[in-house]
Every structure is written in structure tokens, then in C-alpha cells.
Amino acid sequence: MTVASTIDLLQEGVSLHRRGAVAEAAARYSEVLRRDPANADAHYYLGMLACQQQLFAEGAEHARQALANDPRHARAHVLLGRALSALGRNAEALACFDRAIASAPDLAPAHSHRADVLSDMGRTAEAVESYDRALALTPDAVEDWFNRGVALAALGRHQEALASFDRAIALHPGAAQPHLHRAKALSELRRQEAALQAVDSALAVERDLPDAWLGRGNILHGLKRSDDALAAYDRASTLKPDLAAAWLGRGNVLCERRQFADALSAYDRALAIEPDLAGAWLGRGNVFRELRRYDDALTAYDKALAFNSDFADAWYGRGNILFTMRRDLEALSCFDRAISLNKDFAEAYYANSLAKLVSGDYGEGWQQYEWRWRSRLTDASRRSFDQPLWLGDRDLANQTILIHAEQGFGDTIQFCRYLKLFDRQKCRIVFEVAAALLPLLRERREGIQIIARGDPLPDFDLHCPLMSLPLAFKTGLQTVPAEVPYLFVSEGKRKQWRDRLGARNRPRIGLAWSGNPQPDPGRSIRFGNLSPLLLDEVEWHALQKEVREEDRPHLGHARVADHSRQLADFSDTAALIAEMDLVISIDTAAAHLAGALGKEVWIMLPAHADFRWLRERQDCPWYPTARLFRQAEADAWGQVVNELAKQLTSRYSPSRQGR
């Protein structure tokens, strides 16, 4: 009987190894080493067997024995590197792969595993280069195409990542993960419908893949299909109850739906699974911000940052709370940190601009205010034109410029003052506004074409959003165009209202207490809370076009004339204001209109007022006839009303003083 040679034994071992006969293969390799203790290949294959059985320390030792006998055994260097990487010793593993490449530059697995380790070490750009070298040697390596895509996505190079995932799918359509990561790349590219198709392709391959249902929920959330998103998150958490990200996603949807109690419950479930999940702490902070529980919100954001100090969204959230609490310098520091972590963080730039503007830093404030167009908070009013944007950077002589209003009625009333500054530009102006403002704004506007939004636009050469005009005209705190009046009432309209009101027997005060039928704590007061103001010595008139049903019965009882049914548009409101001696208003369009008409106006402001009212001041650079009455603390309208009552009594009923 012929005794098998060590070469034959080694080949038998490899054959058995490939067929999965692990014990028999190990016996052959061991027999080779019994006969030839210096056989590097036998040590290599035994090391490979050990690593396949998760015995990485044993595998590393066999790889070292192989290299002790053959220092240029490139595959043994790769094996040692893989074992060390599995043991968490990435720096040593990287050196092994480098030695393997030095011995065999065309050994594709050395480049591939080197790329994997570089990815684990956070050296992602270098990892992509190594994947490229591996794929140049083995172009059909599906796993390398997939891992390359993951690395590119981590670098934010989503279009290139998409190409890698497409290649991996073309080579192996039956794997779910490339489809799932393709969906993530498409989502980052804001191709949400295509992303949804991709994640559904992953689910077609593996129907019960929890991460795919999670991804589907995230995409549907982005598409604002909240019911479908919740169903996807529920499926993910059913398949994998400890999937904290599914509970986090559910909380985020519920928070946006203002189902705050349910949102908090979802975040709590996520945190019970993963206590250091910064996103869930962020979500809790967002809920508390909406509930106006600012101290709790601040605590939650701080908790998020304790777990992830580079969490830009948490710095942004923290800044918003501090800004609301009027801690402006701290807020600015938070916004700056968020921006340093995410150079394209539009919402943080926008918030930063508001904090600068409210402090009177108009130079940088107006510049950063332009980020509103890239922010999700205001991009609904973004307009797209082929004509170039004008921001004061070119001569307008003989040109036609379209000025288009944005945001609310009050904003249009405040900033339409800038139209007069175009007189020196020798240009033609088309001014597009909400239809309700047309009759008012057309009064004494010779030479300006004023049209309603939605009507066909005439030809024009350039355009500028209305609230970009302060930037275009380089407005500083000392150069606000504050000449009033800049809005006017037609004599016919004014006579109509003078006749309607009849003879004047007492001083007339116009009153506006709510800016929206839906109560806003910063811009609404219950009418009943204003009773201390309603002196008998004064004739009171409501300036509200929309009166909440809960307030309407109280108007007659308080002898406040309700004109809401006669206020067809803002020209009617302006004519009514023109007949008043004084206007008292919450921060709403009526306050702006009174100021623009040059009427004396007392404006009630929340503790954290809009940027245009600045901080602390009782006067306003935008409206010389305005006087500001501010809350000392959030929701403290009683103190504001009492101060107003004191001032009214002093003016209109001095005999009551001291009683």
C-alpha cells in the first residue's frame, strides 16, 4: 500500500474543506504537520478552519506559524489580518494586509479586506480606494461592490454609491441588502418615490426583513404618508421588538402629527431598548419644545449631546430653546456648533439669522436670512424663475423687476415700504401680492404694476422676494426706511366707513387680539382676558376680520363693535383704522397696518417676540408711532393687559387714577 505524500494529504484536506467536511479536513492538515512541522500551507489552512469556526485567536496563531516558516506567504498575511481584525486589533490587521500586498500586489482579497478594516477605522476615503483596487482585479466581486457603495454613502457621495449598489444588484439580484442600501442612497438624493420602489424590491427578496420595513417607514415619513409610515414601523417592531430605530421612527411621525403623548411613549420604548439612543432624546426634546416645557426640552437635548456630542440636530434644538428663553448668545453658540458639524444645515443658518436680527445685527442677519429658501420650514413659499435673482448687485435702469410677496399679510405690509426705494433705480416694478391686499396696496402706487398671486405674470427681467429687499438695500438698524405713512386709504373708502360709524362722541380705539382662528399662545389672547382695558370713556371697535366663535358673544356684552362681516379686504380694515384714535393689537397684520398708516399703535408682544420687534425695546425702528408692551415671562398676558389698562386710564380717565 502506497503511503500518501504530504502534497496529496494537503490536497485531500483542501477538497474535504471545500465540501464542508471540517473534521476530516483538519485531520489531513494535522497529519501533514506531524510529518512536516514547517509546512506553511498546512498551518494556513488550519488557521482558516479555525477562523471559520470563530476561533480567531487560534486562527491567528496558525497564521503566525505559517509566516514563521514562509514570511512571504501573502495569503497567510491576509488570514492573520482577518483574525486580528475580528479580535478588534485593526491597526495590526492593516499592517498585515499591507505586507500581503507588498508580497503579492495582485492579490485581490488583500485589497478587499484592507478596505473593510479602513472602513471600520473610519478612514472611509482610503477604504474606497482599496475597494477600487480590489475590483480592478476581480470586477465581479459582489461584496466589494456592495461595501464600496456603503463607504461612498458614508462619505455623502450618494450618486456614486447608487452606481455601486446597481452593479452589485446586476451581479446578484437575489440579495436584499443592496436593494435596501440603494433605497437609502435614493432617499438621500431626495428621490423618494424611487427609494420606495427600491425598498419594496428588498422586501420582494426577503419579506420579513425588519430593516427593510424600517427603511420603508423612513421613506414614507419623508413622503408625508404618515399612516403608511406608522404601519411600516409597526411591522418592523413586530418582526424585531428590540429594534429601537423603529420606535424612534414611530415617535417622530407621532410628534409631527402633534400626538405628543403617544410620541413620548414611542421614544420611551426606544430608550428602554437603547438608553443611549441620541435620536430618541432629540425626539423627546422636540416634543417638550412643542409643549412649551422648555426646561424639560433643554434637559433632553443635553442628554442627546451627552451620548453624541457631534449631533448637529441636537445642537440646533438646544439653540432653539435657548433662543425662545431669550438666552441669545448661548443660542447663537449652539447654532454655530450645528453649522460647524453640518455645513449645509439650512434650518440652523435660518435660526441663526433670526437670533442675529432680533439682537439688531442686521448686517450678517439679513445675509443668513436667505437660507430660509433652503429650509424645510419655509421652502413651501419658494418660487422658481428662469430670470436671475436681484439682491442689489446690479443696475436696474430700463429693466423690469418682479417683487413677489412671501409669508404672511403682516410681512407684506411691513416690507412693501421698500418699493419707494426703487424710485432712484429708474426701473419698472411688478409687485405680486395676495389678492386680499390688492385694493389697499394699489392706492397711490402710480408707476407700479400690482397683481394678485396666481394671475398671469407679465414679462420681467429680474426678480426679488419681498423680504430679501432689506439685504438688497443693505438695511442696518440705523437705516431702516421708517417714513410713515407709506400706505393710504382712498377718500371714498374712508367716507364709507366714516358714515358707517356715525358721529364721534368719545375717543375711538381699535382692538385686535387674535391673528388666527387657531389660537397661537404668542399671537392670541382670549377676548375675555382683555376686560380690564374696556373703559366706558372709550368707544371700542374690533378690527378682526375673523372672530373666534367663543369670542363673538362677548363683544356685544362688552360694548365692542364687531365689524368682521363688513371687512371685505384690507382696504376696509385700513379705512376703519384710519377712523381710530389709537389701535391696540397683538402681533398681527392689524398692528403692521396701523403702523404703516402712521396711526398710533400699542402692540402686545410675547416674552419671545418675533425678530422685527428686537429685544427689550418699547419703541420700534420700523414703526415710529408704535409702542411695545412685552410679557415679562412666557404666557404672562395678565401683566401686559394690566399695564395697558394703567396707560389707558391715565390718558382717557385720569379721574380714576389713585382710586
C-alpha positions in Angstrom: 0.0 0.0 0.0 1.4 3.3 -1.1 1.7 6.0 1.7 0.1 9.3 0.6 2.6 12.2 0.2 2.2 15.4 2.2 1.2 17.1 -1.0 -1.6 14.5 -1.6 -2.7 14.8 2.0 -2.9 18.6 1.7 -4.9 18.4 -1.5 -7.3 15.9 0.1 -7.7 18.3 3.1 -8.5 21.2 0.8 -11.1 19.1 -1.1 -12.7 18.0 2.1 -12.6 21.5 3.4 -14.4 22.8 0.3 -17.1 20.1 0.8 -17.7 21.2 4.4 -16.1 18.1 5.9 -14.4 20.1 8.6 -13.2 17.4 10.9 -11.8 15.3 8.1 -10.0 18.3 6.6 -8.5 19.2 9.9 -7.2 15.6 10.3 -5.5 15.8 7.0 -3.8 19.2 7.7 -2.7 17.9 11.1 -1.2 14.8 9.6 0.8 17.0 7.2 2.2 18.9 10.1 3.0 15.7 12.0 5.1 14.7 9.0 6.3 18.2 8.2 6.1 20.7 11.1 7.4 23.5 8.9 4.6 23.2 6.3 3.3 26.8 6.0 0.3 25.8 3.9 -1.0 23.3 6.5 -0.8 26.0 9.2 -2.6 28.4 6.8 -5.5 26.0 6.2 -5.8 25.1 9.8 -5.9 28.8 10.6 -8.6 29.3 8.0 -10.7 26.5 9.5 -10.3 28.0 13.0 -11.4 31.4 11.8 -14.4 29.9 10.0 -15.4 28.4 13.4 -15.0 31.9 15.1 -11.8 30.7 16.8 -9.9 33.8 15.8 -7.1 33.6 18.4 -6.3 30.0 17.3 -6.6 31.1 13.7 -4.1 34.0 14.3 -1.6 31.6 15.9 -1.7 29.2 12.9 -1.2 32.2 10.5 1.8 33.3 12.6 3.2 29.7 12.4 2.7 29.8 8.6 4.5 33.1 8.3 7.3 32.0 10.6 8.0 29.3 8.1 7.3 31.4 5.0 7.4 35.2 5.7 6.3 35.9 2.1 3.1 33.8 2.3 0.8 36.5 1.2 -2.4 34.6 2.0 -1.2 33.9 5.5 -0.7 37.7 6.0 -4.3 38.1 4.8 -5.5 35.4 7.2 -3.7 36.9 10.1 -5.1 40.3 9.3 -8.7 38.9 9.2 -8.2 37.2 12.5 -6.7 40.3 14.2 -9.5 42.4 12.8 -12.1 40.1 14.2 -10.3 40.4 17.6 -10.6 44.2 17.4 -6.9 44.8 16.6 -7.4 46.8 13.4 -4.1 48.7 13.3 -2.2 45.4 13.4 -4.6 43.9 10.9 -4.0 46.8 8.5 -0.2 46.2 8.7 -0.8 42.5 7.8 -2.8 43.5 4.7 -0.1 45.9 3.7 2.6 43.2 4.0 0.4 40.8 1.9 0.1 43.5 -0.8 3.9 44.0 -0.7 4.4 40.3 -1.3 1.6 39.9 -3.9 0.3 43.2 -5.3 -2.4 41.5 -7.4 -3.9 39.5 -4.5 -7.5 40.9 -4.6 -8.6 39.7 -1.1 -5.7 41.7 0.5 -7.1 44.9 -1.0 -10.7 43.9 -0.2 -10.0 43.1 3.4 -7.8 46.1 3.8 -10.7 48.2 2.6 -13.0 46.6 5.2 -10.6 47.4 8.0 -10.1 51.0 6.8 -13.9 51.4 6.8 -14.1 50.1 10.4 -11.4 52.6 11.4 -13.3 55.5 9.9 -10.8 56.0 7.1 -13.5 55.8 4.6 -12.0 57.6 1.6 -8.9 55.3 1.8 -11.3 52.3 2.0 -12.9 53.4 -1.3 -9.5 53.5 -2.9 -8.8 49.9 -1.7 -12.1 48.6 -2.9 -11.3 50.2 -6.3 -8.0 48.3 -6.4 -9.8 45.0 -5.4 -12.4 45.5 -8.1 -9.9 46.3 -10.7 -8.5 42.7 -10.1 -11.9 41.0 -9.6 -14.6 43.1 -11.3 -17.4 40.6 -10.4 -16.9 40.7 -6.7 -20.4 41.4 -5.5 -19.5 42.0 -1.8 -16.8 44.6 -2.8 -19.3 46.5 -4.9 -21.8 46.5 -2.1 -19.2 47.5 0.6 -17.8 50.2 -1.8 -21.4 51.6 -2.0 -21.7 51.7 1.7 -18.4 53.5 2.1 -19.4 56.1 -0.6 -22.7 56.7 1.1 -20.9 57.3 4.4 -18.8 59.9 2.6 -22.0 61.6 1.3 -21.2 60.5 -2.3 -24.7 59.1 -2.8 -24.8 59.2 -6.6 -21.6 57.1 -6.8 -22.9 54.8 -4.1 -26.0 54.3 -6.1 -23.9 53.1 -9.1 -22.1 50.6 -6.8 -25.3 49.2 -5.5 -26.7 48.9 -9.0 -23.6 46.9 -10.0 -24.0 44.6 -7.0 -27.7 44.0 -7.9 -26.8 43.3 -11.5 -24.4 40.6 -10.4 -26.7 39.2 -7.7 -30.3 40.3 -7.9 -31.4 37.9 -5.2 -29.7 39.7 -2.3 -31.9 42.1 -0.2 -29.2 44.3 1.3 -28.0 46.0 -2.0 -31.7 46.9 -2.7 -32.1 48.3 0.8 -29.0 50.4 0.7 -29.9 51.5 -2.8 -33.1 52.8 -1.3 -31.2 54.7 1.3 -29.0 56.4 -1.3 -32.0 57.4 -3.4 -33.6 58.8 -0.3 -30.5 60.9 0.4 -30.7 62.1 -3.2 -34.4 63.2 -2.5 -35.7 60.7 -5.0 -38.2 59.3 -2.5 -40.6 57.6 -4.9 -37.6 55.7 -6.5 -36.4 54.9 -3.0 -39.8 53.4 -2.1 -39.6 51.1 -5.2 -36.0 50.1 -4.1 -37.0 49.2 -0.6 -40.0 47.2 -1.9 -37.5 45.3 -4.1 -35.6 44.4 -1.0 -38.9 43.2 0.6 -39.7 41.2 -2.5 -36.5 39.3 -1.9 -36.9 39.0 1.9 -40.4 39.8 3.0 -39.7 39.7 6.8 -36.5 41.8 6.8 -37.0 44.2 9.7 -34.5 46.8 8.5 -36.4 47.0 5.1 -39.6 47.7 6.9 -37.8 50.3 9.0 -36.4 51.8 5.8 -39.8 51.8 4.2 -41.2 53.7 7.2 -38.4 56.3 7.0 -39.1 56.8 3.3 -42.9 57.1 3.7 -42.3 59.5 6.5 -40.3 61.6 4.1 -43.2 61.4 1.6 -45.5 62.6 4.4 -47.6 59.4 4.2 -47.8 59.2 8.0 -50.4 56.4 8.2 -48.3 54.1 5.9 -45.1 55.1 7.7 -46.6 54.1 11.1 -47.8 50.8 9.6 -44.2 50.1 8.3 -42.7 50.9 11.7 -45.2 48.7 13.4 -44.3 45.8 11.1 -40.6 46.3 11.7 -41.1 46.3 15.5 -43.3 43.3 15.3 -40.6 41.3 13.4 -37.9 42.6 15.7 -39.3 44.0 19.0 -35.9 45.3 20.1 -35.4 47.4 17.0 -35.1 50.8 18.7 -34.9 52.7 15.5 -38.5 51.6 14.6 -39.8 53.0 17.8 -37.8 56.2 17.2 -39.3 56.5 13.7 -42.8 56.0 15.1 -42.2 58.7 17.7 -41.0 61.1 15.0 -44.2 60.6 13.0 -46.4 61.0 16.0 -44.6 64.1 17.0 -45.2 65.7 13.6 -48.9 64.7 13.9 -48.9 66.5 17.3 -49.8 63.3 19.1 -47.4 64.2 21.8 -48.3 61.7 24.5 -48.1 58.8 22.0 -44.8 60.2 20.6 -43.3 60.3 24.1 -44.4 56.7 24.7 -42.7 55.6 21.5 -39.4 57.4 22.4 -39.5 55.8 25.8 -39.8 52.4 24.2 -36.8 53.2 22.1 -34.8 54.3 25.1 -35.8 51.2 27.1 -34.1 49.2 24.4 -31.2 51.5 23.7 -30.7 54.1 26.5 -28.0 55.9 24.7 -30.1 56.4 21.5 -29.4 60.1 20.9 -32.2 60.4 18.3 -34.8 59.4 20.9 -33.6 62.0 23.3 -33.7 64.5 20.5 -37.3 63.5 19.8 -38.3 64.0 23.5 -36.7 67.4 23.3 -38.8 68.3 20.2 -42.0 67.2 21.9 -41.2 69.2 25.0 -40.5 72.2 22.9 -43.9 71.9 21.3 -45.5 71.6 24.7 -43.6 74.7 25.8 -41.9 72.7 28.5 -38.6 74.4 27.8 -36.6 73.2 30.8 -37.5 69.6 30.0 -36.6 70.2 26.4 -33.2 71.6 27.3 -32.6 68.6 29.5 -33.5 66.2 26.7 -31.3 67.9 24.2 -28.4 67.9 26.7 -28.9 64.2 27.2 -28.7 63.6 23.4 -25.5 65.6 23.3 -24.1 63.6 26.2 -24.4 60.5 24.1 -23.4 62.2 20.8 -21.5 65.5 21.1 -21.5 65.9 17.3 -25.2 65.6 16.9 -26.0 68.7 14.8 -29.8 68.3 15.2 -29.5 68.3 19.0 -27.3 71.5 18.9 -29.9 73.1 16.7 -32.8 72.0 19.0 -30.9 73.3 22.0 -30.3 76.6 20.3 -34.0 77.0 19.5 -34.9 76.5 23.2 -32.3 78.9 24.4 -33.5 81.5 21.8 -37.0 81.1 23.0 -35.8 81.6 26.5 -34.1 84.8 25.3 -30.6 83.5 26.0 -29.5 84.7 22.6 -25.7 84.5 23.0 -26.0 80.8 24.1 -28.4 80.1 21.3 -26.0 81.6 18.7 -23.2 79.4 20.1 -25.4 76.3 19.6 -26.4 77.3 16.1 -22.8 77.9 15.2 -21.9 74.4 16.5 -24.6 72.8 14.5 -23.4 74.6 11.3 -19.8 73.6 12.0 -21.0 70.0 12.1 -23.2 70.3 9.0 -22.2 73.0 6.6 -25.5 72.7 4.7 -27.8 72.9 7.7 -30.3 75.4 6.3 -32.5 75.4 9.4 -29.6 76.2 11.7 -28.5 79.1 9.4 -32.1 80.4 9.3 -32.4 80.2 13.1 -29.0 81.9 13.4 -30.3 84.7 11.2 -33.3 85.3 13.4 -31.1 85.4 16.6 -28.9 88.0 14.9 -31.8 90.1 13.6 -33.5 90.2 17.0 -30.3 91.5 18.5 -30.0 94.2 15.9 -27.2 92.6 13.9 -28.7 93.4 10.6 -25.5 93.1 8.6 -25.0 89.3 9.0 -28.6 88.7 9.9 -30.1 89.6 6.5 -27.4 87.6 4.7 -28.1 84.5 6.7 -31.9 85.1 6.4 -31.5 84.0 2.7 -31.1 80.4 4.0 -34.8 80.4 4.5 -35.2 79.2 0.9 -33.3 76.0 1.7 -35.0 75.4 4.9 -37.9 72.9 5.2 -39.6 75.5 7.5 -40.2 78.0 4.7 -39.4 76.3 1.4 -43.2 76.0 0.6 -43.2 79.6 -0.5 -40.1 79.2 -2.7 -40.6 80.4 -6.2 -38.6 79.2 -9.3 -38.0 81.6 -12.2 -35.7 81.5 -15.2 -34.9 85.2 -14.6 -32.0 85.9 -12.3 -32.4 86.9 -8.7 -31.6 90.5 -7.8 -30.1 91.3 -4.4 -28.9 94.9 -5.1 -25.9 93.6 -7.1 -26.6 95.2 -10.5 -28.1 98.3 -12.1 -31.8 98.1 -12.8 -32.0 101.0 -15.3 -34.6 100.2 -18.0 -35.2 96.8 -16.5 -38.4 95.2 -15.2 -38.2 93.6 -11.8 -40.8 91.3 -10.2 -41.1 91.7 -6.4 -43.1 88.8 -5.1 -44.6 88.8 -1.6 -43.9 85.9 0.8 -45.0 84.6 4.2 -47.9 86.5 5.9 -50.0 89.6 5.3 -48.1 91.4 8.1 -44.8 90.7 6.3 -46.1 92.1 3.1 -47.4 95.3 4.8 -44.1 95.8 6.7 -41.8 95.3 3.8 -43.7 96.9 0.9 -42.2 100.2 2.2 -39.1 99.3 0.1 -40.9 99.9 -3.2 -40.3 103.6 -2.7 -36.6 103.0 -2.7 -36.8 101.8 -6.3 -37.6 105.4 -7.4 -33.9 106.1 -7.9 -33.3 102.8 -9.8 -35.3 104.1 -12.9 -36.8 100.6 -13.4 -40.3 99.2 -13.9 -41.8 97.3 -11.0 -44.3 94.4 -10.9 -45.4 93.7 -7.4 -47.2 90.3 -6.8 -49.2 90.0 -3.6 -52.1 88.1 -2.1 -55.5 89.2 -3.6 -56.8 90.5 -0.3 -54.2 93.2 -0.3 -54.7 94.5 -3.8 -57.1 97.3 -3.2 -55.0 98.7 -0.3 -51.6 98.5 -2.0 -52.8 100.0 -5.3 -53.8 103.2 -3.6 -51.3 106.0 -4.6 -48.9 103.5 -6.4 -48.5 105.2 -9.7 -46.0 103.5 -11.9 -46.1 100.2 -10.2 -48.0 97.2 -11.6 -49.6 95.4 -8.7 -51.0 91.9 -9.4 -52.6 89.1 -7.4 -50.7 86.0 -6.9 -52.0 83.3 -9.3 -52.6 85.8 -12.1 -50.5 85.6 -15.2 -47.2 87.3 -14.8 -46.1 89.9 -17.3 -42.6 89.9 -18.8 -39.8 90.8 -16.4 -36.1 90.7 -16.4 -35.2 90.0 -12.7 -37.0 89.1 -9.5 -36.6 89.5 -5.8 -38.6 88.1 -2.9 -40.1 90.9 -0.8 -38.3 90.0 2.4 -34.9 90.0 0.6 -35.2 93.7 0.0 -33.5 94.7 3.3 -30.5 92.7 2.2 -30.6 94.2 -1.3 -30.7 97.7 0.1 -28.2 96.9 2.8 -30.5 97.9 5.6 -28.9 98.5 9.0 -30.6 99.2 12.3 -30.0 102.9 11.8 -31.1 102.9 8.1 -34.5 101.3 8.3 -36.8 103.2 5.9 -39.2 104.3 8.6 -41.1 107.2 7.0 -44.8 106.8 7.6 -47.4 106.7 6.3 -46.4 104.6 3.3 -49.9 103.1 3.0 -53.0 105.1 2.3 -56.8 104.9 2.3 -58.9 106.2 -0.6 -61.2 109.1 0.3 -64.2 107.1 -0.9 -63.5 104.1 1.3 -62.8 106.4 4.3 -66.0 108.3 3.8 -67.9 105.0 3.6 -66.6 103.9 7.0 -67.0 107.4 8.5 -70.6 107.3 7.6 -71.0 103.7 8.8 -69.5 104.6 12.2 -71.6 107.8 12.6 -70.9 110.7 14.9 -67.9 110.6 17.2 -68.9 111.1 20.9 -65.9 109.5 22.6 -62.3 108.6 21.7 -62.2 105.5 19.4 -59.9 102.6 19.9 -59.5 99.7 17.5 -58.7 96.3 19.1 -57.2 93.2 17.6 -56.5 90.2 19.9 -56.0 87.2 17.6 -54.0 86.7 14.5 -55.5 83.4 13.5 -58.7 81.4 14.2 -56.5 78.7 15.6 -55.1 80.0 18.9 -51.4 80.7 19.0 -50.1 81.4 22.5 -47.7 84.1 21.1 -50.3 85.8 18.9 -53.6 85.2 20.6 -55.4 86.4 23.7 -58.8 85.3 24.8 -61.1 88.2 24.4 -62.4 87.8 28.0 -58.9 88.5 29.3 -59.0 92.0 27.8 -61.8 93.2 30.1 -59.6 95.4 32.3 -59.0 97.6 29.2 -62.5 98.3 28.2 -63.1 101.7 29.8 -66.5 103.2 29.5 -65.0 106.5 28.4 -63.9 104.9 25.1 -65.7 103.7 22.0 -64.3 100.3 21.2 -64.1 98.7 17.8 -63.0 95.2 16.8 -60.5 95.1 13.9 -60.8 91.4 13.5 -61.9 90.0 10.1 -62.1 86.6 11.7 -63.6 86.4 15.2 -63.4 83.1 17.1 -66.9 81.8 17.8 -66.0 81.6 21.5 -65.2 85.4 21.5 -68.2 86.7 19.4 -70.9 86.6 22.1 -68.7 88.6 24.5 -68.2 91.5 22.1 -71.7 92.8 22.4 -71.7 92.3 26.2 -68.5 94.4 26.4 -69.9 97.0 24.0 -67.2 96.4 21.4 -68.4 96.9 17.9 -67.9 93.8 15.7 -67.2 94.8 12.1 -66.0 91.4 10.9 -68.7 90.9 8.4 -68.1 94.3 6.8 -64.3 93.9 6.4 -64.2 92.6 2.8 -60.4 93.2 2.4 -57.5 95.1 3.9 -58.6 98.4 2.4 -61.7 98.1 4.7 -59.5 97.4 7.7 -57.3 100.3 6.8 -60.3 102.7 6.5 -61.6 101.5 9.9 -58.2 102.0 11.5 -58.0 105.5 9.9 -61.1 106.4 12.0 -59.5 105.3 15.3 -57.6 107.5 17.7 -55.5 104.5 18.9 -55.0 100.9 17.9 -54.2 98.2 20.4 -53.2 94.9 18.8 -51.5 91.6 19.3 -48.6 91.0 16.9 -50.7 90.5 13.8 -51.4 92.2 10.4 -53.6 94.9 12.1 -50.6 96.1 14.1 -48.5 96.4 10.9 -51.3 98.1 9.1 -51.8 100.7 11.8 -48.0 101.4 11.8 -47.9 101.6 8.1 -50.8 104.1 8.1 -48.9 106.2 10.7 -51.6 105.6 13.3 -50.6 105.4 17.0 -50.5 101.7 17.9 -49.8 99.8 21.1 -48.6 96.3 20.3 -48.8 93.4 22.8 -45.9 91.1 22.4 -45.0 87.7 23.9 -41.8 87.3 26.0 -40.1 85.8 23.0 -41.2 88.1 20.2 -40.6 88.0 16.5 -37.3 89.3 15.3 -38.7 92.5 13.9 -39.5 93.8 17.4 -36.0 93.3 18.7 -35.4 92.7 22.4 -36.5 94.7 25.4 -37.2 97.9 23.5 -40.5 99.8 23.9 -40.2 101.6 20.6 -39.8 100.1 17.1 -37.5 101.4 14.4 -39.9 100.1 11.7 -42.9 102.0 13.0 -42.3 105.3 14.7 -45.9 105.5 16.0 -45.7 102.1 17.8 -45.3 101.5 21.4 -44.4 97.9 22.6 -45.8 96.2 25.6 -44.0 92.9 26.3 -44.6 90.0 28.6 -42.0 89.7 31.3 -42.3 85.9 31.1 -44.0 83.4 28.8 -47.8 83.4 28.7 -48.0 86.3 31.2 -50.6 88.3 29.3 -52.2 89.5 32.5 -49.2 91.7 33.3 -49.4 93.2 29.8 -53.1 93.9 30.0 -52.8 95.5 33.4 -50.0 97.8 32.1 -52.2 98.7 29.1 -55.1 99.4 31.4 -53.0 101.7 33.5 -51.9 103.7 30.5 -55.4 103.9 29.1 -56.8 105.1 32.4 -54.1 107.7 32.7 -55.0 109.0 29.2 -58.7 108.7 29.0 -59.9 108.5 32.6 -57.5 110.5 34.7 -60.1 110.9 37.4 -59.8 107.1 38.2 -56.1 107.4 39.0 -55.4 106.6 42.6 -58.7 105.0 43.3 
